[in-house]
């Protein structure tokens, strides 16, 4: 092999691997990403049942019902609309009624989300960013007030 | 306020900034003018600079330990009631302190280069120290202008707000310093690359100087990531060890690129080839470290790692990022074509194998980069919010890893320049047979439910067996008397053991991940006292919940009696902690290690009728995931102790082989 052929074969190999990587990324980006919705988004644009969603909002007051074996049902609200969520597992330590939450799971034909992951605030400073943005959009954001209270 | 540590610290930082500016330009100017006196300023300033940064850091530790709540940083992140350990680790458990730790480690590496590089050509050394000075200046400016850790509060509050309970763990003492030693350690490779580009010349000796520093950074990053993963595993209570969270990816990308750099530097040192590529990798690796700092510290993401979100900080880090990455790449585009290429090799050769490694590692890094940045870009451009989770990486990252891992054992078997693939395969026959046996065994034992997991087991065994074969082949075991083989083995360079351990550690991690992902047993249920949960070969009986107290928290401890089928019995006690200062709670999961496997027990809510929601896992071979990382790091340490790579003792090395120190001034 001449030096030129050698170089071409390396460039070809590199191009091949990169092409495979790009192909994999594009394929995965079309099928494996999860969109974020608020209950109002769902009300405005119906989602196909079976779609994976991240649902964000506040846990509606009085909506949390504990079932057997760690089953929980609650509603997520953005004060305009509500979406019901069922979940089996341990809720985060800071999961509370009236607090921000993100539930990730499958949207079903009954308009409910079967969550396999529920995220709440990490601590009093943390609000899932999508929820904060969605609540700001709805005009019910109180985060700035909270931080103002904390300042000595 | 008679001692005023805070003012001492603040003043030290300002002095360190002045020294960094000096370090940024004087040695560089000296190198340009070939003025030995100006160049000799570099090492002195680098060491003194480290002294002042260390003093500032000590001052911050002092205000934290003495609980001086007149300092905002202490008020917001500490409390008089927390144990001393968390008062100290709380120093970097916040934005300002963690940036100071970043700068401390940068200054430490700068001082180490100054002290252990007297065998470097003077101009290269001067330029390396100047580039370190630029980085130091940028981050000190960032700290002083946007994130002063010594800012005062007036009037001083009586009590602090407490450290985030999630961070009140021994993990905070280990994870960030290790990770930063890795992140920031790659700045040395970056500085060497920039210095070489300015110098306009580069040779194999350059790789020999850069390799130990890269190895050092890499091994700390490996440990830092492994520690972070274990911490998330036991602290977050989800039982997961890796979430493909952007913050995790931020540390994983420099690791992948750094691993590639480690391998390409070998080619450059041994064969003088891949020079330009190695320079580019050094730039990319540190760029990814900077990107990681940006992702984690700028507040573009909200997570437990993002301590505060102040837009000016984000913009400032973005400016640093753009200046350094952009500047470095422009310099590269301008100067790299002028560097002399060297060393030709056939595609099937050790060099070819290492190019293969680089190609796949960089492609994998690129997929992680896309998965990390795409949601951010989409949010910024269209304000559409998406999340990219593990399914994305299973489809992109994993397929790229498979050919790479399959190829790993072949690399060390191939000769430099022109290798013999068939011969390598023959020598690896034992490893192949073992892997096939492992696949069949795993398939049989798991009830033939799927083929992917057994194949992955085979891959792990292939990596481990391949490493063993690598060593036995070098020792020519079974091809002579046992004593000559042993003599050969002990006579091998330590870097041979280092690379074998590195690859074997990778195999262990692959095995751990496969076993946990495929064969863990999970039970989520609610129990009342006296009731049992069956979990594989174990029965977990809920005994009672009692109240306890910690220094700054109240705890509800639930005791479980665990009985194995083999009659073994022990107690596990997961708990919930309530921190009054922050009105927050954490779940402390309980772990019981049985050989390499673990039982993992985490708690949910307790309802009024006394029943408790429990999540229990049996995690087979889970500890291998992190043990593999530790083995990789041990491999790094052994390689580092290799005479040929030793960082220190330059004088001795020069005396031993005078011809091996080309002077390129």
HADDOCK unambig.tbl for C-alpha pairs under 7 A between the chains (distance, minus, plus):
assign (segid A and resid 14 and name CA) (segid B and resid 359 and name CA) 6.38 0.50 0.50
assign (segid A and resid 18 and name CA) (segid B and resid 363 and name CA) 6.08 0.50 0.50
assign (segid A and resid 21 and name CA) (segid B and resid 363 and name CA) 6.17 0.50 0.50
assign (segid A and resid 21 and name CA) (segid B and resid 367 and name CA) 6.93 0.50 0.50
assign (segid A and resid 21 and name CA) (segid B and resid 396 and name CA) 6.88 0.50 0.50
assign (segid A and resid 24 and name CA) (segid B and resid 395 and name CA) 6.64 0.50 0.50
assign (segid A and resid 24 and name CA) (segid B and resid 396 and name CA) 5.24 0.50 0.50
assign (segid A and resid 25 and name CA) (segid B and resid 367 and name CA) 6.45 0.50 0.50
assign (segid A and resid 25 and name CA) (segid B and resid 396 and name CA) 5.78 0.50 0.50
assign (segid A and resid 28 and name CA) (segid B and resid 392 and name CA) 5.42 0.50 0.50
assign (segid A and resid 28 and name CA) (segid B and resid 395 and name CA) 6.20 0.50 0.50
assign (segid A and resid 28 and name CA) (segid B and resid 396 and name CA) 6.95 0.50 0.50
assign (segid A and resid 32 and name CA) (segid B and resid 391 and name CA) 5.88 0.50 0.50
assign (segid A and resid 32 and name CA) (segid B and resid 392 and name CA) 5.28 0.50 0.50
assign (segid A and resid 33 and name CA) (segid B and resid 386 and name CA) 6.63 0.50 0.50
assign (segid A and resid 33 and name CA) (segid B and resid 387 and name CA) 5.93 0.50 0.50
assign (segid A and resid 33 and name CA) (segid B and resid 388 and name CA) 5.03 0.50 0.50
assign (segid A and resid 33 and name CA) (segid B and resid 392 and name CA) 6.86 0.50 0.50
assign (segid A and resid 34 and name CA) (segid B and resid 386 and name CA) 5.43 0.50 0.50
assign (segid A and resid 34 and name CA) (segid B and resid 387 and name CA) 5.22 0.50 0.50
assign (segid A and resid 34 and name CA) (segid B and resid 388 and name CA) 6.52 0.50 0.50
assign (segid A and resid 35 and name CA) (segid B and resid 385 and name CA) 6.08 0.50 0.50
assign (segid A and resid 35 and name CA) (segid B and resid 386 and name CA) 4.30 0.50 0.50
assign (segid A and resid 35 and name CA) (segid B and resid 387 and name CA) 6.40 0.50 0.50
assign (segid A and resid 36 and name CA) (segid B and resid 385 and name CA) 5.37 0.50 0.50
assign (segid A and resid 36 and name CA) (segid B and resid 386 and name CA) 5.50 0.50 0.50
assign (segid A and resid 68 and name CA) (segid B and resid 526 and name CA) 6.66 0.50 0.50
assign (segid A and resid 69 and name CA) (segid B and resid 524 and name CA) 6.44 0.50 0.50
assign (segid A and resid 69 and name CA) (segid B and resid 525 and name CA) 3.84 0.50 0.50
assign (segid A and resid 69 and name CA) (segid B and resid 526 and name CA) 4.42 0.50 0.50
assign (segid A and resid 69 and name CA) (segid B and resid 613 and name CA) 6.73 0.50 0.50
assign (segid A and resid 70 and name CA) (segid B and resid 524 and name CA) 6.48 0.50 0.50
assign (segid A and resid 70 and name CA) (segid B and resid 525 and name CA) 5.48 0.50 0.50
assign (segid A and resid 70 and name CA) (segid B and resid 526 and name CA) 5.85 0.50 0.50
assign (segid A and resid 70 and name CA) (segid B and resid 613 and name CA) 5.49 0.50 0.50
assign (segid A and resid 89 and name CA) (segid B and resid 524 and name CA) 6.07 0.50 0.50
assign (segid A and resid 90 and name CA) (segid B and resid 604 and name CA) 4.81 0.50 0.50
assign (segid A and resid 90 and name CA) (segid B and resid 615 and name CA) 6.88 0.50 0.50
assign (segid A and resid 91 and name CA) (segid B and resid 604 and name CA) 6.32 0.50 0.50
assign (segid A and resid 93 and name CA) (segid B and resid 585 and name CA) 5.85 0.50 0.50
assign (segid A and resid 93 and name CA) (segid B and resid 586 and name CA) 6.08 0.50 0.50
assign (segid A and resid 93 and name CA) (segid B and resid 587 and name CA) 6.95 0.50 0.50
assign (segid A and resid 122 and name CA) (segid B and resid 304 and name CA) 6.54 0.50 0.50
assign (segid A and resid 123 and name CA) (segid B and resid 584 and name CA) 6.63 0.50 0.50
assign (segid A and resid 128 and name CA) (segid B and resid 302 and name CA) 6.90 0.50 0.50
assign (segid A and resid 129 and name CA) (segid B and resid 302 and name CA) 6.30 0.50 0.50
